[in-house]
Amino acid sequence: MIDREKKRLNMKRQWAKFIIVLLLYVAFLVWVKSWLGIIVIPFIFDAYITKKIRWHWWKEAEKPIRVLMSWVDAIIFALVAVYFINQFFFQNYVIPSSSLEKSLLTGDYLFVSKVSYGPRIPQTPLTMPLTQHTLPFFNVKSYIEWPHWDYRRVKGLGNVELNDIVVFNYPAGDTICNEPRYQAQDYYQLVYSIGYQIWSTQVTDSFDIRNLNRQEQYDLFKYIYAQGRRYIAANPNTFGDIASRPADRRENYVKRCVGLPGQTLEIKDRIVYLDGKPNKEPDNVQYSYRIELQPGIGTYDLIDRHDDLLKELGISQEDLYQLNTLGVMPLTKHAVEELRKRTDLVKTITINTEATVGDLYPLNQLTGWTRDNYGPVWIPKKGETVKLTMDNIAVYERPIRVYEGNDLEVKNGQIYINGQLATEYTFKMDYYWMMGDNRHNSADSRYWGFVPEDHIVGKPIFVWWSSDPDRKGFAGIRWSRVGKLVDKIK
């Protein structure tokens, strides 16, 4: 009688658990709009009610198997939970470079919310949790490319807003050279530089590319790219195999969104203008300055005798290394003002006006744009149409062909999309323009172009840990940054 009563009470408890789990699971399916998950419900019912499947058969086994399987069960549960949480809710991200200094620092660990902009349904769902694209130690892919699902984003709490700091997949990371030395390098810039070197040996010094018409220029750059690709493919011992990565398996980057879909962006004398109006610069925006120290003062003297000043101004050893080797150093406006007061240390300090030309996006353009004077360029918006001409096709070719999956050709000065003559194109996705706050030391949209919406990962919420790579052990912990809200970094 007592056993029967206990059994009845236990079943009530099991039914209650089952109903709670079922409601949560159905709510999740409604959120992600994925009704394929209904096939899991009978298994949930069995786990709580019917118990026909022996889910924990190993608990009745001998001790060695029981102990081993208990560990296996715990590890599998943890991996599934981590995969689920990282995919739909949040993940950890560490700042690997100085492109956002001094807003976010190298060594900051960020809590990145997937819910803020809405999580993506995984395009490559079969992947090892806690890896992005490569298994550590084994140096092989950590994901299986089949099945591959089309891009779809679940509704989130909001959209990307102007000046948000955003984590996204690196757009130019769709193709890589598998040799470790080249994996982190922009494949397209590598192709272009090699192809250009090959081509330049084939022409005379008097050749001027500006004398070519637009079709001839387009054909020339196509030839340069082909030469670069052919050379890399013919030298696998140097570059490794050429591999591709789906959008959600590309490297994670973090930058500030300084241009939204539908806006026209232009950079004039380092200031970003949107639709003709200057955008607010980040509080800690940095530019490179040429610094001449007083006679007898060296970078090592600054480290040995003025470490407190360096800490106060946020000057790192990496910054000093640039000063020592290149004669320039990234500085905030505040740091410039303070260093100018230190006439005992600094003789002259002037902004570095030397601007790179030729490695900017798009590579095959002759506009004369530089990192400090760029554009204007219209940022594509979903559902809006741009007129296509030989003057702007270099800017929009990659979004049309690569990100939106069209066949694009240019013949006899005319543009063909999917075999049809095209004078305009209507975009299927929103695009964004991302830049680092360390403006002269940031590989950003000025170098690789637009960020499509299907590459957006999430929004950093706060810094949950921070350690200075220049200082080891306990002294390297930046306690003042732990818990810092990213939204307050303007």
VEXDRENZA-380878 format. One line per 8 residues: number of its first residue (from 1); their letters; for each residue x, y negated, z of C-alpha. Coordinates in Angstrom, 2 decimals. Layout:
BEGIN
NUM> A> X Y Z  ... .
This chain:
BEGIN
1> MIDREKKR> 0.00 0.00 0.00  2.82 -2.40 0.95  4.82 -1.45 -2.18  1.77 -2.06 -4.36  1.25 -5.50 -2.76  4.92 -6.40 -3.28  4.70 -5.32 -6.88  1.59 -7.48 -7.39 .
9> LNMKRQWA> 3.30 -10.52 -5.85  6.44 -9.91 -7.94  4.34 -9.78 -11.11  2.70 -13.09 -10.19  6.15 -14.59 -9.82  7.27 -13.11 -13.15  4.18 -14.44 -14.92  4.83 -17.90 -13.45 .
17> KFIIVLLL> 8.46 -17.80 -14.65  7.37 -16.60 -18.07  4.79 -19.38 -18.48  7.29 -22.07 -17.44  9.99 -20.75 -19.78  7.46 -20.33 -22.61  6.17 -23.90 -22.27  9.70 -25.32 -22.26 .
25> YVAFLVWV> 10.67 -23.20 -25.26  7.56 -24.16 -27.26  8.14 -27.84 -26.41  11.67 -27.47 -27.77  10.37 -25.86 -30.99  7.87 -28.70 -31.43  10.69 -31.24 -30.94  13.03 -29.67 -33.49 .
33> KSWLGIIV> 10.15 -28.62 -35.81  11.60 -25.17 -36.25  8.83 -22.56 -36.13  11.21 -19.76 -37.06  12.01 -19.64 -33.34  8.57 -18.12 -32.65  10.06 -14.68 -33.36  11.96 -14.99 -30.06 .
41> IPFIFDAY> 8.77 -15.25 -27.95  8.09 -11.45 -27.83  11.61 -10.94 -26.45  11.03 -13.58 -23.77  7.76 -11.84 -22.88  9.55 -8.50 -22.57  12.36 -9.96 -20.46  9.87 -11.24 -17.87 .
49> ITKKIRWH> 6.79 -8.98 -18.12  6.92 -5.66 -20.00  10.66 -4.91 -19.55  10.68 -2.27 -22.30  14.18 -3.30 -23.41  16.89 -2.46 -20.90  18.57 -5.86 -20.92  20.79 -5.00 -17.92 .
57> WWKEAEKP> 21.51 -1.31 -18.57  25.08 -1.79 -17.40  23.97 -2.44 -13.78  23.33 1.30 -13.44  26.71 2.29 -14.96  29.88 3.30 -13.17  31.93 0.59 -11.46  34.57 -0.19 -14.15 .
65> IRVLMSWV> 31.90 -0.62 -16.86  29.58 -2.46 -14.47  32.27 -4.97 -13.51  33.41 -5.47 -17.09  29.89 -5.94 -18.45  28.98 -8.35 -15.66  31.84 -10.57 -16.85  30.82 -10.15 -20.50 .
73> DAIIFALV> 27.22 -11.03 -19.62  28.29 -14.17 -17.73  30.65 -15.30 -20.52  28.04 -14.79 -23.26  25.42 -16.68 -21.24  27.87 -19.55 -20.66  28.85 -19.75 -24.34  25.21 -19.73 -25.48 .
81> AVYFINQF> 24.32 -22.41 -22.93  27.30 -24.57 -23.97  26.44 -24.14 -27.67  22.82 -25.12 -27.05  23.69 -28.14 -24.88  26.47 -29.40 -27.17  24.34 -28.99 -30.28  21.19 -30.74 -29.08 .
89> FFQNYVIP> 21.93 -32.85 -26.01  25.48 -34.00 -25.34  29.15 -33.17 -25.76  32.54 -34.32 -24.59  34.81 -36.42 -26.81  38.33 -37.67 -26.07  39.76 -40.82 -27.67  42.77 -39.55 -29.65 .
97> SSSLEKSL> 44.11 -42.82 -31.11  44.35 -46.56 -30.53  41.85 -47.67 -33.21  39.37 -48.95 -30.58  41.93 -50.33 -28.13  41.35 -52.21 -25.86  37.63 -51.43 -25.84  38.15 -47.68 -25.52 .
105> LTGDYLFV> 41.59 -46.42 -24.59  43.60 -43.46 -25.78  42.93 -40.79 -23.14  39.35 -41.86 -22.38  36.95 -38.90 -22.18  33.46 -39.82 -23.32  30.04 -38.39 -22.53  28.43 -38.49 -25.99 .
113> SKVSYGPR> 24.63 -38.35 -26.19  23.13 -36.47 -29.14  19.62 -37.52 -28.08  20.29 -41.26 -28.55  20.14 -41.05 -32.36  18.53 -37.61 -32.54  20.53 -34.37 -32.81  21.12 -32.77 -36.18 .
121> IPQTPLTM> 19.82 -29.29 -36.87  23.13 -27.42 -37.31  24.18 -27.13 -40.95  26.58 -24.31 -40.06  24.83 -22.65 -37.10  27.23 -19.70 -36.72  30.16 -21.29 -34.94  32.26 -20.64 -31.86 .
129> PLTQHTLP> 31.23 -22.99 -29.02  33.73 -25.62 -27.84  35.48 -25.71 -31.22  35.00 -28.15 -34.09  36.43 -26.26 -37.06  39.49 -24.20 -36.03  40.06 -21.46 -33.47  42.97 -22.41 -31.22 .
137> FFNVKSYI> 46.08 -20.19 -31.36  44.74 -18.25 -34.39  44.54 -21.28 -36.73  41.53 -19.87 -38.61  38.01 -21.21 -39.17  35.84 -21.17 -36.05  32.63 -21.08 -38.07  30.96 -19.01 -40.78 .
145> EWPHWDYR> 29.72 -20.99 -43.78  26.66 -18.77 -44.30  23.91 -19.56 -43.60  24.25 -23.23 -44.55  21.18 -25.32 -43.83  20.30 -28.67 -45.42  20.67 -31.82 -43.37  17.81 -32.58 -41.01 .
153> RVKGLGNV> 17.79 -34.77 -37.91  15.44 -34.41 -34.94  13.74 -37.58 -33.71  15.84 -39.28 -31.04  15.49 -42.17 -28.63  16.52 -44.77 -31.20  18.65 -45.61 -34.23  22.20 -46.84 -34.75 .
161> ELNDIVVF> 22.25 -50.55 -33.95  24.69 -53.24 -34.99  27.92 -53.20 -32.93  27.14 -49.80 -31.37  30.17 -47.60 -30.74  29.37 -44.38 -32.62  30.84 -40.88 -32.88  30.61 -39.45 -36.40 .
169> NYPAGDTI> 32.17 -36.85 -38.68  35.04 -38.15 -40.80  33.52 -38.62 -44.28  36.77 -38.13 -46.21  37.40 -34.89 -44.29  35.37 -32.78 -46.73  38.60 -31.61 -48.38  41.89 -30.84 -46.63 .
177> CNEPRYQA> 45.29 -29.29 -47.26  45.62 -26.33 -44.89  49.29 -26.89 -44.15  49.27 -28.19 -40.54  51.44 -31.20 -41.45  48.80 -32.40 -43.91  45.54 -31.28 -42.26  44.98 -34.61 -40.53 .
185> QDYYQLVY> 45.93 -36.65 -43.62  43.33 -38.15 -45.93  43.32 -35.72 -48.87  42.11 -38.33 -51.35  44.77 -40.87 -50.43  47.37 -38.11 -50.67  46.09 -37.11 -54.12  46.06 -40.71 -55.27 .
193> SIGYQIWS> 49.56 -41.54 -54.01  51.09 -38.42 -55.61  49.19 -38.92 -58.87  50.18 -42.58 -58.98  53.85 -41.70 -58.50  53.66 -39.18 -61.34  51.87 -41.62 -63.64  54.21 -44.53 -62.84 .
201> TQVTDSFD> 57.17 -42.54 -64.19  55.36 -42.23 -67.52  54.84 -45.95 -68.25  57.12 -48.91 -68.82  57.56 -51.78 -66.39  55.75 -54.09 -68.79  52.51 -52.10 -68.59  49.71 -54.13 -66.95 .
209> IRNLNRQE> 46.62 -52.19 -65.92  44.61 -55.42 -65.88  44.80 -55.54 -69.67  42.61 -52.42 -69.89  38.84 -52.63 -70.18  36.65 -51.09 -67.47  36.22 -47.75 -69.25  39.97 -47.48 -69.85 .
217> QYDLFKYI> 40.64 -48.32 -66.21  38.14 -45.67 -65.09  39.73 -43.05 -67.35  43.20 -43.98 -66.09  42.29 -43.53 -62.44  40.57 -40.24 -63.30  43.84 -39.15 -64.91  45.84 -40.24 -61.82 .
225> YAQGRRYI> 43.57 -38.22 -59.53  43.82 -35.18 -61.82  47.63 -35.37 -61.76  47.66 -35.55 -57.96  45.24 -32.64 -57.54  47.17 -30.54 -60.03  50.46 -31.16 -58.24  49.06 -30.29 -54.79 .
233> AANPNTFG> 47.35 -27.14 -56.11  50.63 -26.06 -57.78  52.62 -26.39 -54.53  50.81 -24.31 -51.87  54.10 -23.67 -50.03  54.29 -27.39 -49.28  50.63 -28.36 -48.88  48.93 -25.05 -48.10 .
241> DIASRPAD> 45.66 -23.98 -49.66  43.05 -26.61 -50.48  39.98 -26.05 -48.30  36.61 -27.72 -47.84  34.60 -28.40 -44.69  30.85 -28.90 -44.32  29.74 -32.28 -42.92  29.15 -31.07 -39.34 .
249> RRENYVKR> 32.54 -29.31 -39.18  34.64 -32.31 -40.15  36.81 -34.14 -37.62  35.00 -36.33 -35.10  35.83 -40.04 -35.26  34.68 -42.90 -33.05  34.37 -46.49 -34.32  32.14 -49.53 -33.95 .
257> CVGLPGQT> 29.26 -49.94 -36.42  29.73 -53.42 -37.93  27.39 -53.00 -40.91  23.90 -51.48 -41.17  22.02 -50.03 -44.17  20.85 -52.74 -46.58  23.27 -55.41 -45.35  25.93 -57.06 -47.51 .
265> LEIKDRIV> 29.29 -57.02 -45.75  32.27 -59.22 -46.46  35.50 -59.78 -44.51  36.94 -63.28 -44.79  40.13 -64.18 -42.92  39.63 -61.13 -40.67  36.04 -62.08 -39.67  33.20 -59.74 -40.65 .
273> YLDGKPNK> 30.27 -61.49 -42.34  26.87 -59.84 -42.76  24.49 -61.36 -45.30  26.63 -64.50 -45.19  26.63 -64.87 -41.38  29.63 -64.06 -39.13  29.17 -61.01 -36.93  30.19 -61.35 -33.29 .
281> EPDNVQYS> 33.69 -60.04 -32.76  34.20 -57.52 -29.93  35.44 -59.09 -26.69  38.66 -57.07 -26.89  39.25 -57.27 -30.64  42.94 -56.94 -31.50  45.10 -58.04 -34.40  48.78 -57.48 -35.09 .
289> YRIELQPG> 51.13 -60.33 -34.22  54.73 -60.93 -35.14  56.67 -61.53 -31.95  60.19 -62.88 -31.63  61.57 -62.37 -28.15  63.99 -64.76 -26.55  67.72 -63.99 -27.03  68.85 -61.30 -24.62 .
297> IGTYDLID> 65.30 -59.96 -24.10  64.48 -56.52 -25.50  61.50 -54.19 -25.29  63.26 -52.10 -22.67  63.70 -55.23 -20.55  59.93 -55.72 -20.70  59.36 -52.16 -19.50  61.96 -52.31 -16.72 .
305> RHDDLLKE> 61.31 -55.82 -15.38  57.79 -56.78 -16.41  55.74 -53.61 -16.11  53.05 -55.43 -14.09  52.61 -57.97 -16.89  52.32 -55.20 -19.48  49.64 -53.46 -17.40  47.73 -56.73 -16.91 .
313> LGISQEDL> 47.70 -57.43 -20.67  46.99 -53.80 -21.60  50.23 -53.43 -23.57  51.15 -49.76 -23.91  54.42 -48.05 -24.73  52.99 -47.28 -28.17  52.49 -51.04 -28.69  56.08 -51.72 -27.64 .
321> YQLNTLGV> 57.31 -49.00 -29.98  55.60 -50.83 -32.87  57.23 -54.07 -31.78  60.64 -52.39 -31.59  60.38 -50.70 -35.00  58.12 -53.01 -37.04  58.42 -56.35 -35.29  54.65 -56.51 -34.77 .
329> MPLTKHAV> 52.32 -55.58 -31.92  48.51 -55.46 -31.53  47.23 -58.03 -29.05  43.92 -59.35 -27.78  43.19 -63.08 -27.77  43.76 -63.15 -24.00  47.12 -61.38 -24.33  48.26 -63.86 -26.99 .
337> EELRKRTD> 47.36 -66.81 -24.78  49.21 -65.35 -21.79  52.33 -64.41 -23.76  52.55 -67.89 -25.27  52.83 -69.22 -21.73  55.81 -66.94 -21.08  58.42 -68.99 -22.90  61.05 -67.23 -20.80 .
345> LVKTITIN> 60.23 -64.01 -22.67  58.67 -64.95 -26.02  60.20 -67.35 -28.55  57.50 -67.23 -31.24  54.22 -65.37 -31.73  52.27 -65.55 -35.01  49.51 -63.44 -36.50  50.68 -60.89 -39.05 .
353> TEATVGDL> 49.20 -62.01 -42.35  50.83 -59.26 -44.40  47.93 -57.35 -45.91  47.90 -53.90 -47.46  46.67 -53.64 -51.04  46.04 -50.47 -53.02  45.14 -47.98 -50.27  41.73 -49.48 -49.55 .
361> YPLNQLTG> 38.34 -48.06 -50.50  37.66 -47.46 -53.28  41.15 -46.45 -54.34  40.32 -46.85 -58.03  39.47 -50.56 -57.93  41.27 -53.71 -59.03  39.48 -56.28 -56.91  42.49 -57.49 -54.94 .
369> WTRDNYGP> 40.69 -56.79 -51.65  42.82 -56.54 -48.51  42.17 -55.39 -44.94  41.57 -59.04 -43.92  39.69 -60.18 -47.03  37.37 -57.47 -48.27  34.18 -57.29 -50.29  31.44 -58.32 -50.61 .
377> VWIPKKGE> 29.91 -54.85 -50.65  26.25 -53.88 -50.26  25.72 -51.00 -47.79  23.31 -48.41 -49.25  19.91 -47.99 -47.60  17.52 -45.06 -47.93  14.86 -45.74 -50.55  16.54 -48.88 -51.90 .
385> TVKLTMDN> 17.95 -49.18 -55.41  21.25 -50.60 -56.62  21.99 -51.60 -60.21  24.98 -49.65 -61.50  27.65 -51.32 -63.59  31.23 -50.63 -64.51  32.16 -53.30 -61.96  30.62 -51.51 -58.96 .
393> IAVYERPI> 30.58 -47.82 -59.91  33.89 -47.23 -58.09  32.20 -48.34 -54.83  29.08 -46.16 -55.17  30.43 -43.14 -57.06  31.37 -41.15 -53.96  28.02 -41.61 -52.14  26.10 -40.69 -55.30 .
401> RVYEGNDL> 28.22 -37.72 -56.32  29.61 -36.29 -53.07  27.21 -37.25 -50.27  23.97 -36.98 -52.28  25.02 -34.09 -54.55  24.65 -35.54 -58.04  26.71 -34.99 -61.19  28.12 -38.35 -62.28 .
409> EVKNGQIY> 30.07 -39.16 -65.43  31.22 -42.33 -67.13  31.42 -42.20 -70.95  31.90 -45.05 -73.40  31.30 -47.64 -70.71  28.00 -46.06 -69.67  27.08 -44.17 -66.48  25.32 -40.80 -66.56 .
417> INGQLATE> 23.78 -39.14 -63.50  22.76 -35.50 -63.89  23.10 -35.86 -67.65  20.79 -38.87 -67.89  21.84 -42.43 -68.73  21.60 -44.42 -65.46  21.55 -48.17 -64.97  20.43 -47.94 -61.35 .
425> YTFKMDYY> 20.28 -45.47 -58.46  17.93 -45.06 -55.48  19.69 -43.75 -52.38  18.38 -40.77 -50.41  20.18 -41.60 -47.14  21.14 -44.54 -44.97  24.82 -45.49 -44.79  26.89 -47.39 -42.22 .
433> WMMGDNRH> 30.12 -49.40 -42.13  32.43 -48.47 -39.25  35.52 -50.34 -38.05  37.89 -50.13 -35.11  38.35 -53.00 -32.65  42.12 -52.71 -33.17  41.60 -54.22 -36.62  45.15 -53.96 -37.97 .
441> NSADSRYW> 45.68 -50.43 -36.64  42.48 -48.65 -37.59  41.78 -46.21 -40.42  38.14 -47.07 -40.97  35.53 -47.85 -43.62  37.91 -50.29 -45.30  40.01 -47.25 -46.22  37.48 -44.44 -46.76 .
449> GFVPEDHI> 34.15 -46.15 -47.31  30.61 -45.60 -46.10  29.49 -43.22 -43.33  26.35 -41.32 -44.43  23.59 -40.76 -41.88  24.11 -36.98 -41.99  27.61 -37.56 -40.52  26.36 -39.41 -37.41 .
457> VGKPIFVW> 27.04 -37.28 -34.30  25.95 -39.35 -31.32  26.37 -42.33 -29.03  29.00 -42.51 -26.26  27.28 -43.31 -22.96  30.06 -43.54 -20.39  33.71 -42.70 -19.69  33.69 -39.68 -17.38 .
465> WSSDPDRK> 37.49 -39.37 -17.14  40.50 -41.41 -18.26  44.20 -40.66 -18.17  47.03 -42.79 -19.54  49.21 -40.70 -21.91  52.18 -42.99 -21.10  52.06 -42.10 -17.41  52.15 -38.55 -16.09 .
473> GFAGIRWS> 50.42 -36.94 -13.14  48.31 -38.75 -10.55  49.73 -42.15 -11.54  48.25 -41.79 -15.02  44.62 -41.58 -13.85  42.71 -44.74 -14.70  40.26 -44.73 -11.81  38.81 -48.12 -12.78 .
481> RVGKLVDK> 37.55 -46.68 -16.08  35.83 -43.59 -14.67  32.07 -44.11 -14.93  32.42 -47.19 -17.19  29.33 -47.61 -19.41  30.21 -47.84 -23.10  27.20 -50.09 -23.82  28.83 -52.77 -21.66 .
489> IK> 31.93 -52.72 -23.86  30.97 -55.46 -26.32 .
